Amino acid sequence: MPPSNSNETYCTFTLAGDVTAGGLPSEAEIAKDLENSDDNVKKHALKAAIMAMLGGEAMPRILMQVIRFCINSDDKQLKKLCMLYWEVVPKYQDMTSDELMQKAAGQQVSRKLLPEMILVCNALMNDLNHPNEFVRGSMLRFLCKITDEEILGPLIPSIKACLTHRHAYVRKNAALTVFHAHKLHGDHLLPDGSDLIAEFIASETDTASRRNAFLMLLHENEPLAFEFLGQHMGDGISKFGDGFSLLVLELTRRVCRKDPTQKSRFVRVLFHLLGSESAAVSYEASWTLISLSNSPTAVRAAAVTYSNLLNGQTDNNVQLIVLDRLEALQSTHAKIVQELLMDIMRALSSPNPDICEKVLKIAMDNVNSRNVESVITALKRELQKALGDDDEKSMAVRHLLVDAIHECAKKFPHVAESVVGLLMELLSSTERTSFQVAMFVRAIIQEHAPLRATLLPKLVDSLGDITSPPVMCIVLWILGEYTTPENAQETFDDIVKEVGSTPFAVAEEPKDTPASEEPKLVTKNVVLSDGTYATQTSYSSPKPVEINDNMPKLRKMIVANGDIFVAETLVSSLTKLVLTFPAADKARTAKTVLILCAVTKLAETNRAPNVAQRSSYSDCRERCSLCCRILLDPKTRDLLKPILLEDGKKQLGLYLSKVAESAPKKTKKEDASKTAAQADDLIHFRQLKSMTVSGGDVDLDDGSDLARATGYDKNTSIWDKDNSHCYPLSGFADPVYAEAIVTVHDYDIILEILVINRTANTLADLTVELSTMGDMKIVERPQSNTIGPMDQKTIRASIKVSSTETGHIFGSIVYKDMVSQEQKLIHLNDIHMDIMDYIRPATCSEELFRSMWAEFEWENKVAIATSITSLKDFLEHIVTSTKMKCLTAPPGEGDTSTFLAANLYARSVFGEDALVNVSVEKKEDNDGKLAGYIRIRSKTQGIALSLGDRITSVQRGIPQKQ
């Protein structure tokens, strides 16, 4: 069925709506303005006519006015508007009743051109023969949009004549016009079009003209294109330009797809195009060569080109695309990627964390015993560069590098010694990086015993540089657990030197500040630039006293900061070291007891930095008492010495093995060998089914076919999925009904608004005016439309999102009733953008989770109020409703505990981290109801508040069992 109006038939452009301000003029006003001698008035009138016809108005009087008063103008802009008008104007006479009956019966009906189109064709021919090359070229480009054989037929001789024009702009557009006419009506209008273009391309010297001519041969006469390529293959294809080279690659793929035996004829061309200066040509040549040949030489050449593109391009998008190609290449040609691994790792110099992450992923997949030394050297070099900057991106890259080094050290323990020196320097860096390094060192010492003799002295030397209390706790625990009896006394003395003398006296701050230290009001006379005197009044404050702090870092954490956790770890490590001594040492034992007493006294002062440490006073006193009994009571020492010295290592070993088991494993080989279907499975041929099947029978293939076509599984309702983001904007009783389907594509929101005219009147200038709240910006506003009686229209709008925050889209519909000539307004319902559209489940280590939890400043605390009585069911309900990943192992089937604590993690499409801690308790005195809190932390306020609102709204619901 052909389109119903000229707009759908001919329109291939958009026109700025500056003429619609104040409403469009009537047909009589437009016709009168076209008679004006001023070209600017004609332009405005012609724009108004085009806009009105795009809105569905016929305007038959305007055609003759344009022919009379605009067609012979020399104004270039007016000529361009005339071309747009020819494109949108109806060119055929209305069909008679007999013709409509014949068309309804399915017969072919030939429509007749309007008589006025003869004058239009004459005007088009005059422009094709115009002495100005701009006019000729513009007309040739316009003819590429005309599909009517009756209009193109008389213009063919003039189009052919333009192929020999002296100006390249005319020739290149003439080649495209010949291609367009030959594709549509080649048998009638241009039977010799291919031969004509073959002669043209043989003598053509312009790059763009040759490219357009080859484009026609590629699509219309492939043998001639192949013949031309064979004649000039030895001359070098790259000299014909980038556009021509891309067409050659398209021809290569097309020919080899039809006839694979032709691959050998194109190999030389592909190798030649690999060295093109154009990044687009070399990239296309690379993947074309890989798709056509599995030869190691060809794949290696393509991989080298990818590597050169990766290091030669500065655009992040180009680098990410090339990295995706290399990642796909390593699954089939891993050895070749391993050979180029060092060239690929040069991309680590990019400041973009996404690029560095992809490069490191490829590097870790291809590292082996032969290249691990080179990989470690490159990682160390990049890590040293990243140490110089403290911005957020450099910190992210630094974490990725440390993780990569850790993975290399786990796979190849002999390289750990070469990197541990550099990593020790990071123990004094930012808390997140130093904590990551400390965990890495702890795992290396536990899993690789031969390295302990090298790493433990370096840890002792780094005690004076560590500034993070959690890192200090890890280092002290390592020294207490793994120090050998031969080195125990020396390690003990080094730690005690860092601790200093006892007791740990904390200087109290003076209560009264001297009056001399308060700001003073100073008044003095000054001389201005013009020589006059003035009075200047200012406040003077005393200079801050610079404190020359030479206190060791460990003592400062305990004495100045009052960190009870560091103090507990210290006394535990010293006790372990005393137990490790080869012989009894009363002096060092007494020193340990003094430190124990000093820590207990310090805990009583209640100067801890946070509530958690202040509340742990009783634990600290109990821990110190136990250590004193072990040191002073021989029976207690003999009983607890094996537990104190051995159980810690065993528990760490179990923890590391559990972490290794829970880590995601690579399943590429398993996926590749997975059986899609069994050999003896039934095969259903729907075409061979009996035609006598009753209407009530169910076709068993419908569900699987539909699932394969749409990507939905059998447990998902397609109707619910499609309509979950469909929002009614107006009511059924409104004159205009509107509903919107919202589609979220990461940073973009696409609105498809269905507008239905429920009245018997035509609605003109109907506009959907939208506004937003939150970090959303409308980048494509809906255009004005004219909707007929009981008609409908789909309007699109595009919105850009910049952060993960709950937003609102609201607006109204404004239109003009053509019968009553009244301007009317309909307010629309708000569209609430859910944060779940931006949240993606993600995973991270528990150490990284803790460091981010301590670093993020925005927290939202939600009290648990739900009708769910099972701890496990409540956790699963929260995880499912928030699209988060549970980092904590869920309780088992037989678990009867009444308390549950779990960590959830997710990342937004904007790279924002969302941390959730669920602490819930089942109280027996509360009728078995759950109580507790859910705490959300993030770096930004929006995601914390929005996620809290989401949890509050869903936690009361009872999850439905599948």
C-alpha positions, -999 to 999 in steps of 0.1 A, spaced: 0 0 0 16 33 -10 20 62 15 -11 82 21 4 117 17 32 135 0 51 139 32 56 102 36 63 97 -1 89 123 -9 103 139 23 140 131 29 149 162 48 142 183 79 136 221 78 142 245 106 109 257 121 117 294 123 88 303 101 62 287 124 66 314 151 31 329 154 15 303 132 18 295 95 3 319 69 -27 308 48 -24 296 13 -35 330 -1 -10 348 19 18 325 8 8 329 -29 8 367 -25 42 367 -9 56 346 -37 47 374 -61 68 399 -42 100 412 -59 120 408 -27 139 374 -26 138 374 12 100 375 13 99 347 -13 122 326 8 101 330 39 69 322 19 84 292 3 96 279 37 61 283 50 47 264 21 71 235 26 63 234 63 25 234 57 28 206 31 50 186 56 21 190 80 -4 175 55 -18 206 38 -22 201 0 -19 238 -12 -25 232 -49 -23 270 -58 13 273 -47 28 251 -74 21 275 -102 31 304 -82 65 289 -75 69 281 -113 61 316 -123 80 337 -97 108 315 -82 119 290 -108 141 315 -128 157 333 -98 195 335 -96 195 335 -58 213 303 -46 194 299 -14 161 303 -32 171 277 -57 179 253 -29 145 259 -14 129 253 -47 146 219 -48 132 211 -14 98 221 -26 100 199 -57 109 170 -34 78 175 -12 52 186 -37 27 160 -51 37 152 -87 8 131 -98 -29 138 -105 -55 125 -81 -68 91 -90 -103 88 -105 -129 65 -90 -123 39 -118 -86 39 -110 -93 35 -73 -115 5 -80 -88 -10 -102 -62 -5 -75 -85 -20 -49 -89 -50 -71 -51 -55 -72 -45 -42 -108 -16 -21 -118 -26 15 -123 -3 40 -141 -7 74 -126 -4 106 -147 19 135 -140 5 169 -134 7 191 -165 27 217 -145 55 191 -140 65 196 -177 75 232 -168 93 218 -137 113 193 -158 123 221 -182 135 242 -152 155 212 -139 171 207 -173 181 244 -174 198 240 -141 216 209 -153 230 230 -182 237 260 -161 272 275 -165 277 277 -127 291 244 -114 274 249 -80 240 250 -96 247 220 -117 261 200 -88 233 209 -65 207 199 -91 225 165 -96 224 158 -59 187 167 -58 180 143 -87 194 115 -65 162 118 -44 138 117 -74 123 82 -81 99 91 -108 108 77 -142 87 103 -161 108 131 -145 142 115 -148 137 104 -185 140 138 -202 170 147 -181 192 117 -189 211 134 -218 219 163 -197 231 140 -169 254 122 -192 268 155 -205 277 164 -169 301 134 -168 325 153 -190 322 186 -172 355 204 -165 347 207 -128 352 177 -105 323 187 -82 299 183 -112 314 150 -123 313 133 -89 276 142 -85 269 132 -120 283 97 -113 261 94 -83 230 105 -103 238 79 -130 241 52 -103 207 63 -88 189 63 -122 204 30 -133 195 13 -100 158 24 -103 152 24 -140 183 10 -156 165 -11 -182 145 18 -196 165 49 -190 202 38 -189 207 4 -205 243 13 -212 249 29 -177 276 3 -166 296 7 -199 293 45 -196 307 45 -161 334 21 -170 346 45 -197 343 73 -172 363 57 -145 391 47 -169 398 83 -178 389 100 -145 416 115 -123 396 130 -94 395 109 -63 359 115 -53 346 111 -88 365 78 -92 351 66 -59 315 73 -69 319 56 -103 334 25 -86 305 25 -62 281 21 -91 302 -7 -107 304 -24 -73 266 -26 -70 254 -27 -106 281 -46 -126 305 -65 -104 326 -80 -132 334 -46 -145 345 -35 -110 366 -66 -106 382 -60 -140 391 -24 -132 405 -35 -99 427 -61 -116 440 -36 -141 452 -12 -114 461 -36 -87 498 -33 -95 497 5 -94 487 7 -58 451 11 -47 459 35 -18 467 63 -42 430 64 -53 420 76 -18 405 63 14 369 61 1 380 40 -29 400 17 -7 370 11 16 349 2 -15 377 -23 -26 374 -40 8 336 -42 4 341 -58 -30 366 -82 -15 342 -94 11 313 -96 -13 332 -117 -39 348 -140 -14 315 -146 3 301 -158 -30 331 -177 -42 357 -186 -15 381 -197 -42 387 -161 -51 404 -153 -18 439 -157 -31 434 -130 -57 427 -104 -31 454 -112 -5 480 -89 -21 455 -60 -21 446 -66 16 483 -67 26 489 -35 7 459 -18 24 472 -28 58 499 -2 56 474 26 46 479 60 64 441 60 70 432 44 103 397 34 89 412 17 59 439 -2 78 413 -13 104 388 -25 78 416 -43 59 427 -61 91 394 -76 101 387 -84 64 420 -103 62 412 -122 94 377 -131 82 390 -144 49 422 -163 60 434 -183 90 470 -183 78 494 -174 107 511 -149 84 479 -131 76 467 -131 111 500 -119 124 500 -90 99 465 -80 109 474 -82 146 504 -60 140 481 -35 123 458 -36 153 487 -30 176 499 0 156 464 15 156 461 10 193 493 29 200 490 54 171 454 67 178 445 91 206 408 86 204 396 65 233 367 50 213 391 38 186 414 22 212 385 4 229 372 -9 195 407 -22 186 411 -38 221 378 -56 215 391 -70 182 423 -81 199 404 -98 227 383 -117 201 415 -126 183 432 -142 213 405 -169 215 416 -184 182 452 -172 178 465 -168 213 502 -174 203 502 -145 179 487 -122 205 514 -134 230 541 -124 205 526 -88 204 518 -86 240 545 -60 248 533 -37 220 498 -40 232 509 -31 268 522 2 255 486 14 256 488 14 294 502 49 291 466 60 284 450 80 313 416 63 306 410 35 332 387 16 308 415 13 283 440 2 309 415 -24 323 410 -40 289 448 -40 282 455 -56 315 428 -82 309 444 -92 276 478 -92 293 467 -115 321 451 -139 297 482 -142 276 510 -141 302 532 -172 304 565 -183 318 583 -169 287 570 -134 288 562 -129 325 595 -111 331 588 -85 304 552 -81 315 563 -75 351 589 -50 339 562 -31 320 538 -32 349 565 -19 373 573 10 349 537 20 346 532 17 383 561 41 390 545 66 366 512 63 383 528 70 417 534 106 407 497 116 404 471 115 431 440 123 410 411 98 409 420 84 375 456 77 384 444 60 416 421 38 396 449 28 372 472 22 402 447 -3 417 444 -21 384 482 -24 381 486 -37 416 459 -63 409 477 -74 377 510 -77 396 493 -97 423 478 -121 397 512 -125 380 529 -132 413 503 -159 422 508 -176 388 546 -173 388 560 -170 424 596 -164 412 587 -129 401 572 -118 434 607 -110 448 613 -86 419 582 -66 425 579 -66 462 605 -38 466 584 -14 445 552 -25 462 567 -18 496 569 19 486 531 18 482 526 9 518 530 46 527 507 58 499 469 64 500 450 41 523 432 22 496 463 14 476 484 6 507 457 -17 520 456 -35 487 494 -40 487 493 -52 523 467 -78 514 488 -89 485 520 -92 506 501 -113 532 488 -137 506 523 -141 490 539 -148 524 512 -174 532 513 -192 499 550 -190 491 571 -199 521 606 -195 504 599 -158 499 594 -151 537 631 -147 543 632 -119 518 599 -101 525 599 -100 563 630 -78 567 615 -54 542 583 -52 561 603 -44 593 621 -16 575 587 -2 562 572 2 597 584 38 600 567 48 567 532 33 572 505 59 579 473 38 576 461 20 608 446 -10 589 478 -15 570 498 -13 602 476 -40 618 482 -63 588 520 -57 589 522 -63 627 501 -95 623 524 -108 596 555 -102 616 540 -119 646 529 -150 627 558 -157 602 589 -144 619 614 -173 625 629 -180 659 664 -169 646 651 -134 637 624 -131 664 645 -111 689 657 -86 662 622 -81 649 610 -76 685 636 -49 691 627 -31 659 590 -30 668 596 -19 704 618 9 690 589 22 669 566 19 700 588 40 723 588 42 760 560 34 783 535 45 797 516 60 769 508 94 784 484 115 764 489 152 768 456 170 776 447 201 757 447 233 777 412 243 786 417 281 786 432 298 756 453 328 764 438 361 754 470 370 735 462 342 710 428 357 700 426 378 668 434 415 674 419 446 657 447 467 641 441 502 628 468 521 608 471 550 583 481 542 548 490 563 517 469 556 486 481 557 450 469 593 445 489 606 475 460 609 499 458 593 534 433 567 545 426 546 576 429 508 572 414 484 598 423 447 598 424 417 621 457 401 630 460 365 642 490 348 656 509 326 633 503 289 639 530 272 658 548 247 636 552 214 655 584 195 646 569 160 649 596 133 651 573 108 668 574 74 650 543 65 631 533 35 652 536 54 685 516 83 670 487 59 660 486 46 696 494 77 717 482 107 696 453 90 678 443 66 705 438 37 680 428 7 702 428 -18 673 465 -11 664 474 -14 701 456 -48 704 474 -60 673 507 -48 686 505 -66 720 493 -98 702 523 -97 678 548 -90 706 533 -119 726 537 -142 696 573 -130 691 582 -137 728 567 -172 724 589 -177 693 622 -169 711 645 -200 710 652 -194 747 635 -175 776 642 -138 776 631 -122 808 640 -86 798 619 -87 766 591 -105 784 590 -77 810 590 -51 783 561 -68 767 542 -68 800 548 -31 804 534 -24 770 504 -45 778 497 -25 809 502 8 790 477 -3 763 452 -13 790 456 21 807 453 39 774 420 21 767 407 33 800 412 70 789 385 65 763 403 86 736 396 63 707 387 81 673 354 65 668 325 48 687 335 13 676 369 15 692 356 32 723 331 4 728 359 -22 725 375 -13 758 363 -46 774 377 -66 745 410 -48 747 413 -55 785 404 -91 780 429 -95 752 457 -79 772 448 -101 803 451 -132 782 485 -122 768 498 -115 803 487 -149 815 504 -165 786 536 -147 793 536 -151 831 519 -185 836 539 -215 823 508 -238 822 487 -213 802 517 -208 779 521 -246 772 483 -249 766 477 -219 743 511 -216 725 502 -240 697 468 -223 692 484 -188 692 512 -196 668 495 -221 643 458 -215 641 462 -180 626 481 -194 596 456 -222 591 426 -198 591 443 -175 566 450 -205 544 413 -215 545 402 -180 538 425 -176 507 414 -210 494 378 -200 498 384 -167 480 401 -186 451 371 -209 449 346 -181 448 365 -161 422 349 -163 387 365 -189 366 371 -187 329 347 -209 311 356 -201 274 367 -236 267 337 -251 284 314 -229 265 331 -237 232 327 -275 239 292 -272 253 267 -293 234 239 -272 219 217 -302 211 219 -339 214 223 -360 183 191 -380 190 169 -350 198 136 -348 178 136 -323 149 102 -306 143 94 -296 107 64 -274 109 60 -275 71 55 -312 72 28 -312 99 -6 -324 90 -30 -297 77 -59 -313 96 -47 -302 130 -76 -289 150 -77 -253 160 -73 -261 197 -40 -279 193 -9 -262 205 22 -258 183 51 -269 205 76 -250 184 60 -216 189 75 -209 223 111 -219 214 109 -200 181 97 -169 198 123 -171 225 151 -175 199 138 -146 179 134 -122 208 160 -133 233 135 -139 261 135 -171 281 104 -192 288 100 -178 323 97 -142 312 65 -126 300 71 -107 268 41 -86 274 53 -76 309 87 -69 296 76 -46 269 50 -28 290 70 -24 322 82 10 309 49 21 292 35 52 309 0 67 302 4 105 300 -32 115 296 -66 100 303 -90 82 280 -115 111 284 -91 137 271 -94 150 236 -58 137 229 -47 105 244 -9 101 249 13 73 263 51 69 263 74 40 260 107 47 278 138 30 266 171 35 285 204 31 267 230 38 293 234 76 290 204 81 267 167 79 273 145 75 243 108 85 246 84 71 220 52 91 226 20 78 209 -5 106 204 -41 98 194 -66 124 182 -99 113 198 -119 141 182 -136 146 148 -115 177 142 -81 183 127 -55 194 153 -28 217 140 6 226 155 3 198 181 34 200 202 45 178 232 64 202 254 87 183 279 107 194 309 129 175 333 140 175 369 173 161 380 205 156 360 187 151 327 188 173 296 165 172 266 187 170 235 159 163 209 126 180 214 95 167 197 85 186 165 51 201 158 26 179 139 -8 182 124 -31 152 132 -63 144 114 -96 133 129 -93 100 148 -57 97 136 -25 89 155 11 98 154 43 85 171 66 113 183 102 107 195 122 126 220 158 121 233 171 129 268 207 128 280 214 115 315 246 125 334 243 108 368 225 81 387 198 101 404 160 98 404 145 121 379 111 132 366 99 140 332 68 162 329 51 184 304 20 192 284 4 189 250 -4 222 232 -25 222 200 -49 243 179 -84 230 170 -89 239 133 -127 240 137 -130 263 167 -96 280 161 -89 276 199 -56 270 215 -58 242 240 -36 227 266 -35 192 283 -12 186 313 6 152 312 13 128 340 49 127 353 73 100 343 94 88 372 128 75 361 137 46 383 173 42 395 172 5 387 175 14 350 211 25 356 222 -1 382 242 -31 371 254 -60 394 291 -60 399 317 -78 421 347 -67 441 369 -81 468 360 -78 504 391 -57 510 381 -32 483 346 -31 497 359 -22 532 382 5 518 354 20 498 331 18 528 355 38 548 362 63 520 327 71 509 311 100 528 274 97 518 253 73 539 216 65 540 203 43 568 170 25 563 152 7 591 139 -28 582 101 -31 583 88 -61 564 64 -90 566 90 -115 555 100 -138 584 129 -157 568 164 -142 569 174 -159 536 142 -150 518 145 -113 529 181 -112 516 172 -128 483 143 -103 480 165 -73 486 192 -86 461 166 -92 434 148 -59 439 179 -38 438 198 -56 411 228 -59 433 254 -86 438 257 -103 472 294 -106 482 286 -126 513 278 -163 512 241 -168 518 229 -189 548 225 -226 540 193 -247 542 199 -260 577 211 -227 591 191 -218 622 209 -186 632 188 -156 641 212 -129 628 224 -121 592 249 -96 579 256 -93 542 274 -69 519 259 -60 485 276 -42 457 267 -27 423 279 -2 398 260 23 378 264 28 340 282 61 349 309 42 369 295 51 404 298 25 432 269 16 454 276 -2 487 249 -18 508 252 -35 542 223 -56 554 222 -62 592 190 -80 602 180 -100 633 151 -123 639 138 -114 674 119 -141 693 102 -115 715 88 -97 685 66 -125 672 94 -136 649 96 -104 629 128 -92 614 145 -60 627 176 -42 619 190 -17 594 201 -14 558 229 11 553 238 25 518 270 43 511 282 60 479 304 87 467 275 109 455 244 119 474 219 110 446 226 73 444 225 69 482 191 86 485 176 70 454 187 35 464 174 41 499 140 51 485 140 20 463 147 -3 493 121 14 514 94 8 487 102 -29 480 112 -43 514 76 -46 526 66 -68 497 65 -105 498 86 -121 471 67 -143 447 80 -179 443 87 -190 408 
